[in-house]
Amino acid sequence: DLLQGMFSAVMEHVILHSQTSDLRMKKLRFPTTLRKELRRSTQLLLHTLMKYMVPSAFFMGITKLVRHVEGNLRKK
């Protein structure tokens, strides 16, 4: 249970960090290829995490993200 809770927390932090870093990189005009590579790496990390998560931990993490006040995060 502790490990699943950690997976859920890591998933939440990766998604939040991905959202803020994507906005920052757009603002600083990073090359599109670099942003795409970072997005691909983030998706691969999330896919790997989700593969080892039990459904209850996954939904617990998703629920926290849905409750997040930022509307853009809900879309992702």
C-alpha positions as CSV (number, residue, x, y, z in Angstrom):
1,D,0.0,0.0,0.0
2,L,2.8,2.4,0.8
3,L,4.5,1.7,-2.5
4,Q,1.2,2.3,-4.4
5,G,0.7,5.6,-2.5
6,M,4.2,6.6,-3.6
7,F,3.5,5.7,-7.2
8,S,0.3,7.9,-7.0
9,A,2.3,10.8,-5.6
10,V,5.0,10.5,-8.2
11,M,2.4,10.4,-11.0
12,E,0.8,13.6,-9.6
13,H,4.1,15.4,-9.4
14,V,5.2,14.4,-12.8
15,I,2.0,15.7,-14.4
16,L,2.1,18.9,-12.4
17,H,5.7,19.4,-13.3
18,S,5.1,18.6,-16.9
19,Q,2.3,21.2,-17.1
20,T,4.5,24.0,-15.6
21,S,7.6,23.1,-17.5
22,D,5.8,23.0,-20.8
23,L,4.4,26.6,-20.2
24,R,7.9,27.8,-19.2
25,M,9.6,26.3,-22.2
26,K,7.0,27.9,-24.6
27,K,7.6,31.2,-22.9
28,L,11.4,30.9,-23.2
29,R,11.0,29.7,-26.9
30,F,12.7,26.4,-26.5
31,P,12.9,24.4,-29.8
32,T,9.8,22.4,-30.6
33,T,11.9,19.2,-31.0
34,L,13.1,19.5,-27.4
35,R,9.6,20.1,-26.1
36,K,8.3,17.1,-28.0
37,E,11.1,14.9,-26.7
38,L,10.4,16.0,-23.1
39,R,6.7,15.3,-23.6
40,R,7.4,11.9,-25.0
41,S,9.7,11.0,-22.1
42,T,7.1,12.2,-19.6
43,Q,4.5,10.0,-21.3
44,L,6.8,7.0,-21.2
45,L,7.5,7.6,-17.5
46,L,3.8,7.9,-16.8
47,H,3.0,4.8,-18.8
48,T,5.6,2.8,-16.9
49,L,4.3,4.0,-13.6
50,M,0.7,3.2,-14.5
51,K,1.7,-0.3,-15.5
52,Y,2.7,-1.1,-11.9
53,M,-0.1,0.7,-10.1
54,V,-3.2,-1.0,-8.8
55,P,-6.4,0.7,-10.0
56,S,-7.3,2.2,-6.6
57,A,-3.9,4.0,-6.4
58,F,-4.3,5.2,-10.0
59,F,-7.8,6.6,-9.4
60,M,-6.7,8.2,-6.2
61,G,-4.0,10.1,-8.1
62,I,-6.3,11.0,-10.9
63,T,-8.9,12.3,-8.4
64,K,-6.4,14.6,-6.8
65,L,-5.5,16.0,-10.2
66,V,-9.1,16.5,-11.2
67,R,-9.7,18.5,-8.0
68,H,-6.8,20.7,-8.9
69,V,-8.0,24.3,-9.5
70,E,-6.1,24.8,-12.7
71,G,-8.4,24.1,-15.6
72,N,-5.6,23.3,-18.1
73,L,-4.5,20.4,-15.9
74,R,-7.9,18.8,-16.0
75,K,-7.7,18.6,-19.8
76,K,-4.4,16.8,-19.8
